[in-house]
Amino acid sequence: MEQLTIKRGDKHDVRLNIGNPPMDLAGGVAKVHVRPSIDGAAEVFDATLDGNVVTWTLDGTLDPGKYILEVQITVGGNWVVTAPSDGMMILVVLQDIA
């Protein structure tokens, strides 16, 4: 599983490449779903899509901890492409010391 590590309070873009999608993603609407790895409700974040690259702008609000992450892209209103398609991505948010 891929792992992305950030720090609490980070505010920057994260670019996630959707490798080998099953269809053309042009015009799709991207959402990033993040859920604590142990238990809890998922948070959904808006993202942008350019080709096969999803850009998620961090807003600094995720608490320190370990999460699972997936991207869902809705194409044409009816089709949903989920990435990664072979599992989940791990997101680790570390405590910031500043």
PEBELKA-V897674 format. One record per run of one state. SS is the DSSP state (2 for helix, 1 for strand, 0 for the rest). FROM is the first residue (numbers start at 0). LEN is the number of residues. If there is no record, write none. Layout:
ss:SS from:FROM len:LEN
ss:SS from:FROM len:LEN
//
This chain:
ss:0 from:0 len:2
ss:1 from:2 len:5
ss:0 from:7 len:5
ss:1 from:12 len:5
ss:0 from:17 len:11
ss:1 from:28 len:8
ss:0 from:36 len:6
ss:1 from:42 len:8
ss:0 from:50 len:2
ss:1 from:52 len:5
ss:0 from:57 len:7
ss:1 from:64 len:11
ss:0 from:75 len:3
ss:1 from:78 len:5
ss:0 from:83 len:5
ss:1 from:88 len:6
ss:0 from:94 len:4
//
